[in-house]
Amino acid sequence: HYAWMQGLGVKWFNLCYDDIGVEGLEKSALGEAHARLVNRLLGRLREKTPDAELIFCPTYYAGCGDAPDARAYLEALGQRLSPEVYLFWTGDGVVTPRITRTCAAAYQEIVNHRLIVWDNYPVNDRNPTLHLGPVTGRDSDLCEIASGYMSNPLCPQNEINRIPLFTCADYALTPAAYDPLRSIGQAIQALAADASQRQALK
């Protein structure tokens, strides 16, 4: 599948080991094994595409990384993982109202790799729930720690997704100046075709 995508010109790839069972496994050995696999994959990708980039979502991908199992895994992973690899991190929790610079800095210090925030908003994982408000609770200086920001969208609600995703993009563009109420207003203004639609969305 990676080779197929490379053939289409794709240069950014990811490997996600989130939400896999790790009960009974020795966590530092698991971190080392994951690092070996990811390094090998990056090497293979760069044989064909020298500027290929790889993001890895580790098994412990949320929180500050300071719980004993998470720390053992992340320290072993970070010591052996290529410095060229980015790591996905979902923030202070898996689905969380806050993503803080403090927690990002603590996690990054343990794993010692570049982070890309994988924000679980407005995701609904196909549940009958619509998160339509603006993204909130993300520190304005998070970008000083994280190298990137990605939003996990509603599924499968394509059209209505655009309102909250607009605000996520607005936050990512200028986090220091981000105003949730202004952003949601701009989203409605941009996406509605006429006054009646603006009123309905409002």
C-alpha positions in Angstrom: 0.0 0.0 0.0 2.8 2.4 0.8 4.5 1.7 -2.6 1.1 2.1 -4.3 0.7 5.6 -2.8 4.3 6.5 -3.6 3.6 5.6 -7.2 0.8 8.3 -7.1 3.3 10.9 -5.9 2.4 10.8 -2.1 5.3 12.0 0.1 3.8 12.0 3.5 2.9 8.7 5.2 1.9 7.5 8.6 1.9 4.3 10.6 -0.7 4.1 13.5 -0.2 1.8 16.4 -2.8 3.5 18.6 -5.4 1.4 20.4 -3.7 -1.9 20.0 -3.6 -4.4 22.9 -0.4 -4.3 24.9 -1.4 -6.1 28.1 1.2 -8.4 29.4 3.9 -7.1 27.1 7.1 -5.5 28.5 6.7 -1.8 27.6 10.4 -0.9 26.9 10.8 -3.9 24.7 7.7 -2.9 22.8 8.9 0.6 22.3 12.2 -0.7 20.9 10.4 -3.1 18.6 8.2 -0.3 17.3 11.2 1.9 16.7 12.9 -0.8 14.7 9.9 -1.3 12.5 9.3 2.4 11.9 13.0 3.1 11.1 12.9 0.2 8.6 9.7 1.6 7.0 11.2 5.1 6.7 14.3 3.6 5.1 12.2 1.7 2.5 10.2 4.8 1.7 13.3 6.9 1.2 14.8 4.4 -1.1 12.2 5.4 -3.6 11.3 8.9 -2.4 14.3 10.6 -0.7 12.2 13.4 0.8 9.5 11.1 2.1 8.2 12.0 5.6 6.7 9.6 8.2 4.5 10.2 11.1 4.1 7.4 13.7 1.3 7.2 16.2 2.7 5.3 19.2 0.7 3.0 21.4 0.9 5.6 24.2 -0.3 8.7 22.2 -2.1 10.8 24.8 -1.5 12.5 28.1 1.8 13.8 29.5 3.6 10.4 29.1 4.4 10.2 32.8 2.5 7.1 33.8 4.9 4.3 34.4 3.9 2.1 31.4 3.8 5.1 29.1 7.1 6.4 30.2 8.9 3.0 29.8 7.5 2.7 26.3 8.1 6.2 25.2 11.7 6.5 26.5 12.6 3.2 24.7 10.9 4.3 21.6 12.4 7.8 21.6 16.0 6.5 22.2 15.9 4.2 19.1 13.5 6.0 16.7 15.0 8.0 13.9 15.0 11.7 14.6 13.5 12.2 11.2 10.2 10.6 12.3 7.3 12.7 13.6 5.0 11.4 16.4 1.2 11.9 16.6 0.0 13.1 20.0 -3.7 13.7 20.8 -3.2 16.0 23.7 -3.8 15.9 27.4 -6.2 13.0 26.8 -7.6 11.0 23.9 -10.7 13.1 23.5 -10.0 16.1 25.6 -11.5 19.6 26.2 -7.9 20.9 26.7 -4.7 20.5 24.9 -2.0 22.3 26.8 1.6 23.4 26.1 2.6 22.1 29.5 1.5 18.6 28.7 2.9 18.7 25.2 6.3 19.8 26.6 6.3 17.0 29.2 5.4 14.4 26.6 8.0 15.7 24.2 10.7 15.7 26.8 10.2 12.0 27.5 10.0 10.9 23.9 12.4 13.5 22.4 10.8 13.7 19.0 8.8 16.2 17.0 5.1 16.2 17.7 2.1 16.6 15.4 -1.1 17.3 17.4 -3.8 14.9 16.3 -6.8 16.7 17.7 -9.8 14.5 18.3 -12.2 17.2 17.5 -14.9 17.3 16.0 -14.6 13.5 15.6 -17.7 11.3 16.4 -16.4 7.9 15.2 -19.7 7.2 13.3 -21.7 7.7 16.5 -25.0 9.7 16.2 -23.4 12.9 17.5 -22.6 16.2 15.8 -19.9 18.4 17.3 -20.6 21.7 15.5 -19.2 24.4 17.7 -15.8 26.0 17.3 -12.7 24.2 18.6 -11.8 25.5 22.1 -9.4 24.8 24.9 -6.2 24.6 22.8 -3.4 26.7 24.2 -2.4 29.6 22.0 1.3 28.8 22.4 1.0 25.1 21.6 2.6 25.7 18.3 5.9 26.5 20.1 6.1 22.8 21.0 4.2 21.0 18.2 5.5 20.9 14.6 2.0 20.5 13.2 -1.7 20.2 13.8 -4.3 17.9 12.3 -8.0 17.6 13.1 -9.9 14.3 13.2 -13.3 15.0 11.5 -16.8 13.9 11.9 -17.6 10.7 10.0 -19.4 10.5 7.6 -21.0 14.0 7.7 -19.0 15.7 5.0 -20.9 18.9 4.5 -21.6 19.8 8.2 -18.0 18.9 9.0 -16.9 22.1 7.3 -18.1 24.4 10.0 -16.0 23.0 12.9 -13.1 22.1 10.6 -13.1 25.8 9.5 -12.4 26.8 13.1 -9.7 24.1 13.5 -8.0 25.5 10.4 -8.4 29.1 11.8 -6.8 28.1 15.1 -3.9 26.3 13.3 -3.3 29.3 11.1 -3.0 31.9 13.9 -3.3 30.3 17.3 -2.3 33.4 19.2 -5.1 35.4 17.6 -7.7 32.7 17.6 -11.2 33.7 18.8 -13.7 30.9 18.8 -16.8 33.1 18.5 -15.4 35.1 15.6 -14.2 31.9 13.9 -17.5 30.2 14.0 -19.1 33.4 12.7 -16.6 33.5 9.8 -17.3 29.8 9.1 -21.0 30.3 8.8 -20.5 33.4 6.7 -18.2 31.6 4.3 -20.2 28.4 4.0 -23.8 29.6 3.8 -25.1 30.5 0.4 -27.7 33.1 1.5 -29.2 34.8 4.6 -31.7 32.0 5.3 -28.9 29.5 5.4 -26.8 31.8 7.6 -29.7 32.1 10.1 -30.2 28.3 10.1 -26.6 27.6 10.8 -26.4 30.3 13.4 
